[in-house]
Amino acid sequence: MKQRLRYKIRLPAVEPYILTQDQAYFLLEENGEVKKIRFHDYDELFLRPGLYEQIFYDRLKCKSPQKIAELLKKVIEQTSENFNEFRILDVGAGNGMMGHELSKFGVARIIGIDVLKEAYDAAERDYPGIYDDYYVSDLTKLREEEIEEIKNWQLNCLVSIAAIGFNDIPPEAFIQAFNLISEQGWIAINIKETFLQKDDSSGFSMLIKQLIFNDIIELYHLEKYQHRLSIDGKPLFYYAIVGEKIKNITEYLLV
């Protein structure tokens, strides 16, 4: 990756409890003007080389791609499977940070998918050659030919980092991605701790529990860890989940 640009950014002087995680924003000084960019304005972030890394990895100390990739490898090493033979679907791939971490372990294939064209362009720019293919598609609206093309990669692992639980990847999209993975495949995801609580309104708390209790996945690792810092410097906690897929989701489980 080329030397990254450095941007003039600052975090807002607001009471952090006023903003939810997907409402949080920072201020970017650019060409003599100050622009407000939400943390989830990924199209704006990905247009600027290195801005995503500067705000999330340098400033807010995000470690999730490295954390989840290492956990997945550690779990697989305790089985009879060969991690080098994994063919991985990176859901919500963004500019390729997770793909980059997985590539360090020499996996066989990495396929990215993201709803944003800006994400694909950023991945091609920032981490060229990481992905064997990269689909700009909405998982809830995949065409039959797209589904067949993705299945032809014979994917045996799904990863998703800091994407599920918000509007970016709703439960319906996750279910579609899950069903693209072969049976006896693997999943390695992270999810904000509040999305697994009883009062969760995203639908993921119920979905994850149903996957486990209905023997759709076999849970191998569940860990609460610090995903990154919030805008006020306090830790944001996520859960890391690694499990083996037993079968497809054949019905919508959020009834």
Phi and psi restraints in degrees (value plus and minus 20) as a CYANA .aco file:
   2 LYS   PHI     -90.0   -50.0
   2 LYS   PSI     143.3   183.3
   3 GLN   PHI     -76.5   -36.5
   3 GLN   PSI     108.8   148.8
   4 ARG   PHI    -101.3   -61.3
   4 ARG   PSI     125.3   165.3
   5 LEU   PHI     -89.9   -49.9
   5 LEU   PSI     135.2   175.2
   6 ARG   PHI    -134.2   -94.2
   6 ARG   PSI     113.8   153.8
   7 TYR   PHI    -130.7   -90.7
   7 TYR   PSI     133.4   173.4
   8 LYS   PHI    -106.3   -66.3
   8 LYS   PSI      84.0   124.0
   9 ILE   PHI    -147.1  -107.1
   9 ILE   PSI     133.8   173.8
  10 ARG   PHI    -169.4  -129.4
  10 ARG   PSI     127.9   167.9
  11 LEU   PHI    -106.4   -66.4
  11 LEU   PSI     129.4   169.4
  12 PRO   PHI     -92.4   -52.4
  12 PRO   PSI     130.2   170.2
  13 ALA   PHI    -111.7   -71.7
  13 ALA   PSI      50.4    90.4
  14 VAL   PHI    -147.4  -107.4
  14 VAL   PSI     138.5   178.5
  15 GLU   PHI     -86.7   -46.7
  15 GLU   PSI      99.7   139.7
  16 PRO   PHI     -80.7   -40.7
  16 PRO   PSI     -47.1    -7.1
  17 TYR   PHI     -90.3   -50.3
  17 TYR   PSI     -33.5     6.5
  18 ILE   PHI     -90.8   -50.8
  18 ILE   PSI     -50.9   -10.9
  19 LEU   PHI    -125.5   -85.5
  19 LEU   PSI     113.2   153.2
  20 THR   PHI     -97.6   -57.6
  20 THR   PSI     149.1   189.1
  21 GLN   PHI     -80.2   -40.2
  21 GLN   PSI     -57.5   -17.5
  22 ASP   PHI    -103.4   -63.4
  22 ASP   PSI     -23.7    16.3
  23 GLN   PHI    -117.5   -77.5
  23 GLN   PSI     -35.5     4.5
  24 ALA   PHI     -78.7   -38.7
  24 ALA   PSI     128.1   168.1
  25 TYR   PHI    -166.7  -126.7
  25 TYR   PSI     149.8   189.8
  26 PHE   PHI    -155.9  -115.9
  26 PHE   PSI     148.5   188.5
  27 LEU   PHI    -130.2   -90.2
  27 LEU   PSI     109.2   149.2
  28 LEU   PHI    -134.2   -94.2
  28 LEU   PSI     102.4   142.4
  29 GLU   PHI    -112.2   -72.2
  29 GLU   PSI     100.1   140.1
  30 GLU   PHI    -167.2  -127.2
  30 GLU   PSI     104.5   144.5
  31 ASN   PHI      34.4    74.4
  31 ASN   PSI      20.5    60.5
  32 GLY   PHI      59.0    99.0
  32 GLY   PSI     -17.9    22.1
  33 GLU   PHI    -140.2  -100.2
  33 GLU   PSI     134.3   174.3
  34 VAL   PHI    -127.9   -87.9
  34 VAL   PSI     105.3   145.3
  35 LYS   PHI    -138.4   -98.4
  35 LYS   PSI     116.1   156.1
  36 LYS   PHI    -109.7   -69.7
  36 LYS   PSI     103.8   143.8
  37 ILE   PHI    -146.9  -106.9
  37 ILE   PSI     102.4   142.4
  38 ARG   PHI     -90.9   -50.9
  38 ARG   PSI     131.4   171.4
  39 PHE   PHI     -80.1   -40.1
  39 PHE   PSI     -47.1    -7.1
  40 HIS   PHI    -118.5   -78.5
  40 HIS   PSI      -7.8    32.2
  41 ASP   PHI    -103.9   -63.9
  41 ASP   PSI      47.1    87.1
  42 TYR   PHI     -83.7   -43.7
  42 TYR   PSI     -51.1   -11.1
  43 ASP   PHI     -81.1   -41.1
  43 ASP   PSI     -60.9   -20.9
  44 GLU   PHI     -88.9   -48.9
  44 GLU   PSI     -61.1   -21.1
  45 LEU   PHI     -83.8   -43.8
  45 LEU   PSI     -66.4   -26.4
  46 PHE   PHI     -93.2   -53.2
  46 PHE   PSI     -39.3     0.7
  47 LEU   PHI     -86.8   -46.8
  47 LEU   PSI     -43.6    -3.6
  48 ARG   PHI    -129.1   -89.1
  48 ARG   PSI      92.0   132.0
  49 PRO   PHI     -75.7   -35.7
  49 PRO   PSI     104.6   144.6
  50 GLY   PHI      65.6   105.6
  50 GLY   PSI     -28.2    11.8
  51 LEU   PHI     -88.5   -48.5
  51 LEU   PSI     -61.8   -21.8
  52 TYR   PHI     -78.4   -38.4
  52 TYR   PSI     -67.1   -27.1
  53 GLU   PHI     -85.1   -45.1
  53 GLU   PSI     -59.6   -19.6
  54 GLN   PHI     -83.8   -43.8
  54 GLN   PSI     -63.2   -23.2
  55 ILE   PHI     -97.6   -57.6
  55 ILE   PSI     -64.1   -24.1
  56 PHE   PHI    -109.3   -69.3
  56 PHE   PSI     -60.1   -20.1
  57 TYR   PHI    -114.2   -74.2
  57 TYR   PSI     -60.2   -20.2
  58 ASP   PHI    -101.0   -61.0
  58 ASP   PSI     -70.0   -30.0
  59 ARG   PHI    -101.3   -61.3
  59 ARG   PSI     -64.8   -24.8
  60 LEU   PHI    -124.5   -84.5
  60 LEU   PSI     -15.0    25.0
  61 LYS   PHI      39.3    79.3
  61 LYS   PSI      21.8    61.8
  62 CYS   PHI     -90.0   -50.0
  62 CYS   PSI     112.7   152.7
  63 LYS   PHI    -145.4  -105.4
  63 LYS   PSI     -10.4    29.6
  64 SER   PHI     -83.3   -43.3
  64 SER   PSI     -64.5   -24.5
  65 PRO   PHI     -76.7   -36.7
  65 PRO   PSI     -67.3   -27.3
  66 GLN   PHI     -83.1   -43.1
  66 GLN   PSI     -63.0   -23.0
  67 LYS   PHI     -81.0   -41.0
  67 LYS   PSI     -70.9   -30.9
  68 ILE   PHI     -90.0   -50.0
  68 ILE   PSI     -59.4   -19.4
  69 ALA   PHI     -80.9   -40.9
  69 ALA   PSI     -63.6   -23.6
  70 GLU   PHI     -88.2   -48.2
  70 GLU   PSI     -58.5   -18.5
  71 LEU   PHI     -84.1   -44.1
  71 LEU   PSI     -64.0   -24.0
  72 LEU   PHI     -80.1   -40.1
  72 LEU   PSI     -67.4   -27.4
  73 LYS   PHI     -80.7   -40.7
  73 LYS   PSI     -62.3   -22.3
  74 LYS   PHI     -82.6   -42.6
  74 LYS   PSI     -63.4   -23.4
  75 VAL   PHI     -83.4   -43.4
  75 VAL   PSI     -66.3   -26.3
  76 ILE   PHI     -84.5   -44.5
  76 ILE   PSI     -54.2   -14.2
  77 GLU   PHI     -84.2   -44.2
  77 GLU   PSI     -39.9     0.1
  78 GLN   PHI    -110.3   -70.3
  78 GLN   PSI     -19.0    21.0
  79 THR   PHI    -130.5   -90.5
  79 THR   PSI    -194.5  -154.5
  80 SER   PHI    -110.5   -70.5
  80 SER   PSI     -16.4    23.6
  81 GLU   PHI    -106.8   -66.8
  81 GLU   PSI     139.4   179.4
  82 ASN   PHI    -126.8   -86.8
  82 ASN   PSI      94.9   134.9
  83 PHE   PHI     -82.1   -42.1
  83 PHE   PSI     -48.1    -8.1
  84 ASN   PHI     -87.7   -47.7
  84 ASN   PSI     -34.4     5.6
  85 GLU   PHI    -116.8   -76.8
  85 GLU   PSI     -15.5    24.5
  86 PHE   PHI     -92.8   -52.8
  86 PHE   PSI     118.7   158.7
  87 ARG   PHI    -138.6   -98.6
  87 ARG   PSI      87.4   127.4
  88 ILE   PHI    -129.8   -89.8
  88 ILE   PSI     115.4   155.4
  89 LEU   PHI    -119.1   -79.1
  89 LEU   PSI      96.5   136.5
  90 ASP   PHI    -116.5   -76.5
  90 ASP   PSI      84.3   124.3
  91 VAL   PHI    -111.5   -71.5
  91 VAL   PSI     107.6   147.6
  92 GLY   PHI      50.8    90.8
  92 GLY   PSI      27.9    67.9
  93 ALA   PHI     -86.6   -46.6
  93 ALA   PSI     -42.9    -2.9
  94 GLY   PHI      38.0    78.0
  94 GLY   PSI    -157.4  -117.4
  95 ASN   PHI    -110.3   -70.3
  95 ASN   PSI     -11.8    28.2
  96 GLY   PHI      82.8   122.8
  96 GLY   PSI      -5.8    34.2
  97 MET   PHI     -82.2   -42.2
  97 MET   PSI     -64.4   -24.4
  98 MET   PHI     -89.4   -49.4
  98 MET   PSI     -61.7   -21.7
  99 GLY   PHI     -77.5   -37.5
  99 GLY   PSI     -60.1   -20.1
 100 HIS   PHI     -81.2   -41.2
 100 HIS   PSI     -64.3   -24.3
 101 GLU   PHI     -85.3   -45.3
 101 GLU   PSI     -62.6   -22.6
 102 LEU   PHI     -84.8   -44.8
 102 LEU   PSI     -55.2   -15.2
 103 SER   PHI     -84.0   -44.0
 103 SER   PSI     -43.6    -3.6
 104 LYS   PHI     -84.3   -44.3
 104 LYS   PSI     -43.8    -3.8
 105 PHE   PHI    -116.6   -76.6
 105 PHE   PSI     -17.7    22.3
 106 GLY   PHI      49.7    89.7
 106 GLY   PSI      16.5    56.5
 107 VAL   PHI     -86.0   -46.0
 107 VAL   PSI     139.1   179.1
 108 ALA   PHI     -89.6   -49.6
 108 ALA   PSI     -66.8   -26.8
 109 ARG   PHI    -163.5  -123.5
 109 ARG   PSI     124.6   164.6
 110 ILE   PHI    -151.6  -111.6
 110 ILE   PSI      99.9   139.9
 111 ILE   PHI    -132.8   -92.8
 111 ILE   PSI     106.1   146.1
 112 GLY   PHI    -119.6   -79.6
 112 GLY   PSI     131.6   171.6
 113 ILE   PHI    -166.3  -126.3
 113 ILE   PSI     113.8   153.8
 114 ASP   PHI    -173.8  -133.8
 114 ASP   PSI     130.4   170.4
 115 VAL   PHI     -98.0   -58.0
 115 VAL   PSI     -35.9     4.1
 116 LEU   PHI    -120.6   -80.6
 116 LEU   PSI     109.8   149.8
 117 LYS   PHI     -84.1   -44.1
 117 LYS   PSI     -53.2   -13.2
 118 GLU   PHI     -83.0   -43.0
 118 GLU   PSI     -52.3   -12.3
 119 ALA   PHI     -86.7   -46.7
 119 ALA   PSI     -65.9   -25.9
 120 TYR   PHI     -79.6   -39.6
 120 TYR   PSI     -66.4   -26.4
 121 ASP   PHI     -80.6   -40.6
 121 ASP   PSI     -60.0   -20.0
 122 ALA   PHI     -87.2   -47.2
 122 ALA   PSI     -59.9   -19.9
 123 ALA   PHI     -83.7   -43.7
 123 ALA   PSI     -61.6   -21.6
 124 GLU   PHI     -84.2   -44.2
 124 GLU   PSI     -55.4   -15.4
 125 ARG   PHI     -97.6   -57.6
 125 ARG   PSI     -66.2   -26.2
 126 ASP   PHI    -107.7   -67.7
 126 ASP   PSI     -56.2   -16.2
 127 TYR   PHI    -154.3  -114.3
 127 TYR   PSI      41.7    81.7
 128 PRO   PHI     -82.1   -42.1
 128 PRO   PSI     118.4   158.4
 129 GLY   PHI      65.9   105.9
 129 GLY   PSI     -24.3    15.7
 130 ILE   PHI     -89.5   -49.5
 130 ILE   PSI     -64.2   -24.2
 131 TYR   PHI    -115.8   -75.8
 131 TYR   PSI     116.8   156.8
 132 ASP   PHI     -94.4   -54.4
 132 ASP   PSI     -47.2    -7.2
 133 ASP   PHI    -180.0  -140.0
 133 ASP   PSI     137.8   177.8
 134 TYR   PHI    -166.4  -126.4
 134 TYR   PSI      97.5   137.5
 135 TYR   PHI    -119.7   -79.7
 135 TYR   PSI     109.5   149.5
 136 VAL   PHI    -116.5   -76.5
 136 VAL   PSI      74.1   114.1
 137 SER   PHI    -171.1  -131.1
 137 SER   PSI     131.9   171.9
 138 ASP   PHI    -111.2   -71.2
 138 ASP   PSI      97.5   137.5
 139 LEU   PHI     -81.7   -41.7
 139 LEU   PSI     -43.9    -3.9
 140 THR   PHI    -101.9   -61.9
 140 THR   PSI     -26.5    13.5
 141 LYS   PHI    -152.5  -112.5
 141 LYS   PSI      10.5    50.5
 142 LEU   PHI     -85.5   -45.5
 142 LEU   PSI     117.1   157.1
 143 ARG   PHI     -98.1   -58.1
 143 ARG   PSI     136.3   176.3
 144 GLU   PHI     -76.8   -36.8
 144 GLU   PSI     -59.0   -19.0
 145 GLU   PHI     -88.4   -48.4
 145 GLU   PSI     -51.9   -11.9
 146 GLU   PHI     -87.9   -47.9
 146 GLU   PSI     -62.4   -22.4
 147 ILE   PHI     -80.6   -40.6
 147 ILE   PSI     -65.8   -25.8
 148 GLU   PHI     -85.7   -45.7
 148 GLU   PSI     -59.3   -19.3
 149 GLU   PHI     -84.4   -44.4
 149 GLU   PSI     -62.7   -22.7
 150 ILE   PHI     -86.8   -46.8
 150 ILE   PSI     -61.6   -21.6
 151 LYS   PHI     -82.6   -42.6
 151 LYS   PSI     -49.2    -9.2
 152 ASN   PHI     -84.9   -44.9
 152 ASN   PSI     -36.4     3.6
 153 TRP   PHI     -95.4   -55.4
 153 TRP   PSI     -29.8    10.2
 154 GLN   PHI      32.9    72.9
 154 GLN   PSI      34.0    74.0
 155 LEU   PHI     -91.1   -51.1
 155 LEU   PSI     117.7   157.7
 156 ASN   PHI    -145.3  -105.3
 156 ASN   PSI      -1.3    38.7
 157 CYS   PHI    -179.8  -139.8
 157 CYS   PSI     120.0   160.0
 158 LEU   PHI    -138.5   -98.5
 158 LEU   PSI     111.3   151.3
 159 VAL   PHI    -145.6  -105.6
 159 VAL   PSI     129.2   169.2
 160 SER   PHI    -174.2  -134.2
 160 SER   PSI     106.2   146.2
 161 ILE   PHI    -140.4  -100.4
 161 ILE   PSI     100.5   140.5
 162 ALA   PHI      34.8    74.8
 162 ALA   PSI      15.2    55.2
 163 ALA   PHI    -145.0  -105.0
 163 ALA   PSI     -53.8   -13.8
 164 ILE   PHI    -105.5   -65.5
 164 ILE   PSI     130.1   170.1
 165 GLY   PHI      82.9   122.9
 165 GLY   PSI     -41.0    -1.0
 166 PHE   PHI    -119.8   -79.8
 166 PHE   PSI    -195.8  -155.8
 167 ASN   PHI     -89.6   -49.6
 167 ASN   PSI     -34.3     5.7
 168 ASP   PHI     -83.0   -43.0
 168 ASP   PSI     -65.5   -25.5
 169 ILE   PHI    -153.3  -113.3
 169 ILE   PSI      73.5   113.5
 170 PRO   PHI     -95.0   -55.0
 170 PRO   PSI     150.9   190.9
 171 PRO   PHI     -73.5   -33.5
 171 PRO   PSI     -58.9   -18.9
 172 GLU   PHI     -80.6   -40.6
 172 GLU   PSI     -58.2   -18.2
 173 ALA   PHI     -89.7   -49.7
 173 ALA   PSI     -60.1   -20.1
 174 PHE   PHI     -83.0   -43.0
 174 PHE   PSI     -62.3   -22.3
 175 ILE   PHI     -80.9   -40.9
 175 ILE   PSI     -63.7   -23.7
 176 GLN   PHI     -80.9   -40.9
 176 GLN   PSI     -65.2   -25.2
 177 ALA   PHI     -83.9   -43.9
 177 ALA   PSI     -62.3   -22.3
 178 PHE   PHI     -77.5   -37.5
 178 PHE   PSI     -62.2   -22.2
 179 ASN   PHI     -95.4   -55.4
 179 ASN   PSI     -28.9    11.1
 180 LEU   PHI    -102.9   -62.9
 180 LEU   PSI     -32.4     7.6
 181 ILE   PHI    -110.6   -70.6
 181 ILE   PSI     122.4   162.4
 182 SER   PHI     -86.0   -46.0
 182 SER   PSI     131.7   171.7
 183 GLU   PHI     -84.4   -44.4
 183 GLU   PSI     127.2   167.2
 184 GLN   PHI      45.3    85.3
 184 GLN   PSI       1.2    41.2
 185 GLY   PHI    -106.9   -66.9
 185 GLY   PSI    -188.2  -148.2
 186 TRP   PHI    -153.1  -113.1
 186 TRP   PSI     134.3   174.3
 187 ILE   PHI    -147.5  -107.5
 187 ILE   PSI     124.5   164.5
 188 ALA   PHI    -162.6  -122.6
 188 ALA   PSI      88.0   128.0
 189 ILE   PHI    -154.6  -114.6
 189 ILE   PSI     144.7   184.7
 190 ASN   PHI    -147.3  -107.3
 190 ASN   PSI     135.7   175.7
 191 ILE   PHI    -171.6  -131.6
 191 ILE   PSI     119.5   159.5
 192 LYS   PHI     -77.4   -37.4
 192 LYS   PSI     119.1   159.1
 193 GLU   PHI     -75.7   -35.7
 193 GLU   PSI     -55.4   -15.4
 194 THR   PHI     -88.0   -48.0
 194 THR   PSI     -42.0    -2.0
 195 PHE   PHI     -97.0   -57.0
 195 PHE   PSI     -23.0    17.0
 196 LEU   PHI    -132.5   -92.5
 196 LEU   PSI     -11.7    28.3
 197 GLN   PHI    -108.9   -68.9
 197 GLN   PSI     144.6   184.6
 198 LYS   PHI     -80.7   -40.7
 198 LYS   PSI     -53.8   -13.8
 199 ASP   PHI    -110.6   -70.6
 199 ASP   PSI      -5.9    34.1
 200 ASP   PHI     -79.4   -39.4
 200 ASP   PSI     115.1   155.1
 201 SER   PHI    -131.0   -91.0
 201 SER   PSI     -19.6    20.4
 202 SER   PHI     -99.1   -59.1
 202 SER   PSI     -40.9    -0.9
 203 GLY   PHI      76.0   116.0
 203 GLY   PSI     -31.1     8.9
 204 PHE   PHI     -97.8   -57.8
 204 PHE   PSI     -49.3    -9.3
 205 SER   PHI     -79.5   -39.5
 205 SER   PSI     -69.8   -29.8
 206 MET   PHI     -84.9   -44.9
 206 MET   PSI     -61.5   -21.5
 207 LEU   PHI     -82.5   -42.5
 207 LEU   PSI     -68.7   -28.7
 208 ILE   PHI     -82.0   -42.0
 208 ILE   PSI     -61.9   -21.9
 209 LYS   PHI     -83.6   -43.6
 209 LYS   PSI     -60.5   -20.5
 210 GLN   PHI     -85.8   -45.8
 210 GLN   PSI     -57.6   -17.6
 211 LEU   PHI     -81.0   -41.0
 211 LEU   PSI     -58.2   -18.2
 212 ILE   PHI     -97.9   -57.9
 212 ILE   PSI     -69.5   -29.5
 213 PHE   PHI     -93.0   -53.0
 213 PHE   PSI     -42.3    -2.3
 214 ASN   PHI    -117.5   -77.5
 214 ASN   PSI      -5.2    34.8
 215 ASP   PHI      36.5    76.5
 215 ASP   PSI      18.6    58.6
 216 ILE   PHI    -109.0   -69.0
 216 ILE   PSI     -51.0   -11.0
 217 ILE   PHI    -151.0  -111.0
 217 ILE   PSI     133.3   173.3
 218 GLU   PHI    -125.3   -85.3
 218 GLU   PSI      97.3   137.3
 219 LEU   PHI     -95.8   -55.8
 219 LEU   PSI     105.7   145.7
 220 TYR   PHI    -126.2   -86.2
 220 TYR   PSI     -51.0   -11.0
 221 HIS   PHI    -172.2  -132.2
 221 HIS   PSI     110.3   150.3
 222 LEU   PHI    -154.9  -114.9
 222 LEU   PSI     102.8   142.8
 223 GLU   PHI    -165.6  -125.6
 223 GLU   PSI     110.3   150.3
 224 LYS   PHI    -107.8   -67.8
 224 LYS   PSI     111.5   151.5
 225 TYR   PHI    -169.3  -129.3
 225 TYR   PSI     149.0   189.0
 226 GLN   PHI    -102.5   -62.5
 226 GLN   PSI      93.8   133.8
 227 HIS   PHI     -94.6   -54.6
 227 HIS   PSI     -71.1   -31.1
 228 ARG   PHI    -186.4  -146.4
 228 ARG   PSI    -194.4  -154.4
 229 LEU   PHI    -113.7   -73.7
 229 LEU   PSI     132.0   172.0
 230 SER   PHI    -104.3   -64.3
 230 SER   PSI     157.8   197.8
 231 ILE   PHI     -86.6   -46.6
 231 ILE   PSI     -37.7     2.3
 232 ASP   PHI    -118.9   -78.9
 232 ASP   PSI      -8.5    31.5
 233 GLY   PHI      65.2   105.2
 233 GLY   PSI     -15.6    24.4
 234 LYS   PHI    -110.6   -70.6
 234 LYS   PSI     131.5   171.5
 235 PRO   PHI     -89.7   -49.7
 235 PRO   PSI     119.8   159.8
 236 LEU   PHI    -123.9   -83.9
 236 LEU   PSI     104.5   144.5
 237 PHE   PHI    -121.8   -81.8
 237 PHE   PSI     119.3   159.3
 238 TYR   PHI    -145.9  -105.9
 238 TYR   PSI     145.6   185.6
 239 TYR   PHI    -124.4   -84.4
 239 TYR   PSI     115.6   155.6
 240 ALA   PHI    -115.8   -75.8
 240 ALA   PSI     111.9   151.9
 241 ILE   PHI    -147.7  -107.7
 241 ILE   PSI     103.3   143.3
 242 VAL   PHI    -146.4  -106.4
 242 VAL   PSI     108.6   148.6
 243 GLY   PHI    -175.1  -135.1
 243 GLY   PSI     145.8   185.8
 244 GLU   PHI    -119.6   -79.6
 244 GLU   PSI     111.7   151.7
 245 LYS   PHI     -96.1   -56.1
 245 LYS   PSI     110.3   150.3
 246 ILE   PHI    -117.8   -77.8
 246 ILE   PSI     -60.8   -20.8
 247 LYS   PHI    -178.4  -138.4
 247 LYS   PSI     148.0   188.0
 248 ASN   PHI     -89.8   -49.8
 248 ASN   PSI     139.0   179.0
 249 ILE   PHI    -103.5   -63.5
 249 ILE   PSI      91.9   131.9
 250 THR   PHI    -116.6   -76.6
 250 THR   PSI     -27.0    13.0
 251 GLU   PHI    -168.6  -128.6
 251 GLU   PSI     139.1   179.1
 252 TYR   PHI     -93.4   -53.4
 252 TYR   PSI     100.9   140.9
 253 LEU   PHI    -109.7   -69.7
 253 LEU   PSI     -19.0    21.0
 254 LEU   PHI    -116.2   -76.2
 254 LEU   PSI       0.6    40.6
